[in-house]
Amino acid sequence: MKLSVKIEKATTKDFNEIYEIEIMSYETPWPKEMFVMDYLFNGKSEYFVARWMKKVIGFIGLWDEGDKLHIVNIAVHPDYRKKGVGKKLIEFAIKKAKKAHKNEIYLEVRKTNKIAQALYSKLGFEIREELENYYNNNENGYLMRKVINEYFRN
Ligand SMILES: CC(C)(COP(=O)(O)OP(=O)(O)OC[C@H]1O[C@@H](n2cnc3c(N)ncnc32)[C@H](O)[C@@H]1OP(=O)(O)O)[C@@H](O)C(=O)NCCC(=O)NCCS
């Protein structure tokens, strides 16, 4: 069953819930301070939450990098996965990139994270390059991107 969630800009109050989802989702989560610093002081970052019945059940972090939109973090609460929430969050980011006339939207993903890769492929992201020892356990990553403006495909 798909959940009908609302995607909203995150507020400072949302960060406890965001962080709970982060630690349930990653073996090596970002430290909480890093999150809050990024949210408060990085002028190019924006966070959005997926809210269902007032509860934060997923989030996405985006960096505006000029002609590109970078998805730096996305996670859905384990109890609410496989209900279309991740897809909604990525679709939201794609729409935002289109509205802002970006040339592309991109992200990094662990080579072993086939679930996330399936989600991104489904929404038109393609593997652009392999990133050697990108993660702290020396795992390789993939850079995946979706071209928004075909004129700038390279
Ligand atoms: C990746 C993640 C965000 C997906 O969120 P989600 O809400 O469960 O995803 P959705 O329900 O929107 O699924 C969308 C598509 O992703 C793929 N997918 C999702 N879960 C899957 C699973 N367990 N197995 C295989 N494919 C899966 C499917 O293609 C699915 O499409 P379908 O529903 O038509 O089959 C979630 O699994 C998560 O938070 N993982 C931990 C954090 C993480 O890995 N983040 C990405 C880092 S790059």
Ligand as a Chemical Component Dictionary entry (heavy atoms), coordinates in Angstrom:
data_LIG
# 
_chem_comp.id                   LIG 
_chem_comp.type                 NON-POLYMER 
_chem_comp.pdbx_formal_charge   0 
_chem_comp.three_letter_code    LIG 
# 
loop_
_chem_comp_atom.comp_id 
_chem_comp_atom.atom_id 
_chem_comp_atom.alt_atom_id 
_chem_comp_atom.type_symbol 
_chem_comp_atom.charge 
_chem_comp_atom.model_Cartn_x 
_chem_comp_atom.model_Cartn_y 
_chem_comp_atom.model_Cartn_z 
_chem_comp_atom.pdbx_ordinal 
LIG C1  C1  C 0 16.513 3.421  -0.348 1  
LIG C2  C2  C 0 15.259 3.833  0.427  2  
LIG C3  C3  C 0 15.312 5.349  0.677  3  
LIG C4  C4  C 0 14.010 3.482  -0.396 4  
LIG O1  O1  O 0 12.863 4.010  0.263  5  
LIG P1  P1  P 0 11.412 3.314  0.136  6  
LIG O2  O2  O 0 10.426 4.284  0.647  7  
LIG O3  O3  O 0 11.437 1.994  0.789  8  
LIG O4  O4  O 0 11.300 3.128  -1.438 9  
LIG P2  P2  P 0 9.956  3.020  -2.312 10 
LIG O5  O5  O 0 8.908  2.278  -1.553 11 
LIG O6  O6  O 0 9.588  4.364  -2.799 12 
LIG O7  O7  O 0 10.443 2.096  -3.512 13 
LIG C5  C5  C 0 10.684 2.616  -4.788 14 
LIG C6  C6  C 0 11.411 1.574  -5.632 15 
LIG O8  O8  O 0 12.674 1.239  -5.040 16 
LIG C7  C7  C 0 12.931 -0.155 -5.216 17 
LIG N1  N1  N 0 12.923 -0.827 -3.907 18 
LIG C8  C8  C 0 12.552 -0.299 -2.719 19 
LIG N2  N2  N 0 12.706 -1.200 -1.724 20 
LIG C9  C9  C 0 13.163 -2.327 -2.318 21 
LIG C10 C10 C 0 13.549 -3.602 -1.814 22 
LIG N3  N3  N 0 13.472 -3.909 -0.508 23 
LIG N4  N4  N 0 14.013 -4.522 -2.709 24 
LIG C11 C11 C 0 14.122 -4.223 -4.018 25 
LIG N5  N5  N 0 13.778 -3.021 -4.562 26 
LIG C12 C12 C 0 13.310 -2.092 -3.714 27 
LIG C13 C13 C 0 11.827 -0.697 -6.081 28 
LIG O9  O9  O 0 12.242 -0.527 -7.408 29 
LIG C14 C14 C 0 10.688 0.256  -5.727 30 
LIG O10 O10 O 0 9.742  0.340  -6.745 31 
LIG P3  P3  P 0 8.386  -0.546 -6.636 32 
LIG O11 O11 O 0 7.711  -0.118 -5.363 33 
LIG O12 O12 O 0 7.631  -0.134 -7.853 34 
LIG O13 O13 O 0 8.834  -1.954 -6.621 35 
LIG C15 C15 C 0 15.161 3.066  1.791  36 
LIG O14 O14 O 0 15.304 1.689  1.520  37 
LIG C16 C16 C 0 16.171 3.489  2.820  38 
LIG O15 O15 O 0 15.979 4.452  3.595  39 
LIG N6  N6  N 0 17.326 2.768  2.896  40 
LIG C17 C17 C 0 18.374 3.067  3.880  41 
LIG C18 C18 C 0 19.114 4.345  3.549  42 
LIG C19 C19 C 0 19.709 4.308  2.146  43 
LIG O16 O16 O 0 20.225 3.310  1.683  44 
LIG N7  N7  N 0 19.646 5.475  1.488  45 
LIG C20 C20 C 0 20.207 5.643  0.159  46 
LIG C21 C21 C 0 21.635 6.008  0.258  47 
LIG S1  S1  S 0 22.348 6.379  -1.315 48 
# 
loop_
_chem_comp_bond.comp_id 
_chem_comp_bond.atom_id_1 
_chem_comp_bond.atom_id_2 
_chem_comp_bond.value_order 
_chem_comp_bond.pdbx_ordinal 
LIG C1  C2  SING 1  
LIG C2  C3  SING 2  
LIG C2  C4  SING 3  
LIG C2  C15 SING 4  
LIG C4  O1  SING 5  
LIG O1  P1  SING 6  
LIG P1  O2  DOUB 7  
LIG P1  O3  SING 8  
LIG P1  O4  SING 9  
LIG O4  P2  SING 10 
LIG P2  O5  DOUB 11 
LIG P2  O6  SING 12 
LIG P2  O7  SING 13 
LIG O7  C5  SING 14 
LIG C5  C6  SING 15 
LIG C6  O8  SING 16 
LIG C6  C14 SING 17 
LIG O8  C7  SING 18 
LIG C7  N1  SING 19 
LIG C7  C13 SING 20 
LIG N1  C8  SING 21 
LIG N1  C12 SING 22 
LIG C8  N2  DOUB 23 
LIG N2  C9  SING 24 
LIG C9  C10 SING 25 
LIG C9  C12 DOUB 26 
LIG C10 N3  SING 27 
LIG C10 N4  DOUB 28 
LIG N4  C11 SING 29 
LIG C11 N5  DOUB 30 
LIG N5  C12 SING 31 
LIG C13 O9  SING 32 
LIG C13 C14 SING 33 
LIG C14 O10 SING 34 
LIG O10 P3  SING 35 
LIG P3  O11 DOUB 36 
LIG P3  O12 SING 37 
LIG P3  O13 SING 38 
LIG C15 O14 SING 39 
LIG C15 C16 SING 40 
LIG C16 O15 DOUB 41 
LIG C16 N6  SING 42 
LIG N6  C17 SING 43 
LIG C17 C18 SING 44 
LIG C18 C19 SING 45 
LIG C19 O16 DOUB 46 
LIG C19 N7  SING 47 
LIG N7  C20 SING 48 
LIG C20 C21 SING 49 
LIG C21 S1  SING 50 
# 
